[in-house]
Amino acid sequence: MNVKNDNSSVSTEEFAALDDAALLSWRAEARAELERLAPQKRGGLLELNTPFRQAMAAGVGGFALLAGVGLLFVRNRRKEQ
C-alpha cells in the first residue's frame, strides 16, 4: 500500500496497527486528497448557468417553435388542397 513516499502513504503493517482515531484521520486525509484530484464537473447540458448556454437554449427553443408553426401551416395547406 506504500505507493509514494508522502505523509498519506503507509505500509500494510502500519495500516493494520492504526487505532480507530488514526484510521479515521487517515481516511479523512485520503478522501480530501481524492476530492482534490477528482476532475471538476463541467456542468450538465441543461445547466443554463452562462449567458452563452442561455442564448443557445433560447435559439434552439425558438427554432423548434418556428419549425412547429411551419409544419402546422404546411399541414393545413395540404388539407385545403
N, C-alpha and C positions, 0 to 999 in steps of 0.2 A: 504494500500500500504506500510505500515511500516513493512517491512519484518525483518530487522535486526536493531540493534542499531549502525549504522555506518553513515558516512557523506553523502552517496548517497541515503539513505532511507528517505522519507518524508511522512507525513500523507496526506490523501486526501485533507484536508482543506489547508494545507501548499502548496500542489501541485497546487491547484486551485488558490492560491493567488500569485503565481510566475509571475513576469513580463517577457517580451519576452527575455531579456538578461539572466536572471536567468534560464529560461526554456531551452534556448539553451545551456547554460553552463551545466545544469544538464543532458541534453540529451547527450552531448558530453562525460561527465564523465560515464554515463551509457553505452554508446556504447563502450568506451575504456575498461570498465570492462567486457563487454560481449565478446569482441575480445580477451581479456586476458584469459578468462575462456573457450573459444571455443577450442575444440580439434584441435591439429595441423594436417593438412593434411599430410598423409604419402606419397603421390605421387601416380600417376596412374600407371597402369600396363605397359603402353607404354612409360613412362618416363625413359629413359636409362641414369640416372644420376649417377650410381655407376658402378664400374668395374664388380661386380657380375651380375648386370642386363644386362650389355652389353654382358658378356660371355654367359649368359643364352639365350639371343636373338640370338646370333651367333650360339649357339648349336642347338636351335630349327630350325633356318633357314637352317643350314647345314643338319640336319636330313630330313627336308622337301625336300630339293634339292635331296638328295640321294634316298629318297623314290620315288620321281617323276621320276628320271632317271631309278630306278629299275623297276618301273611299265611300263615304255616305253619299256625296254628290254623284259619284260615278254610278253607284248602285241605283239611286233614284232616277238618274238619267236613263239608265238601261231599262228600268221598269216602264218609263213613259214611252219608249220606242216600240 
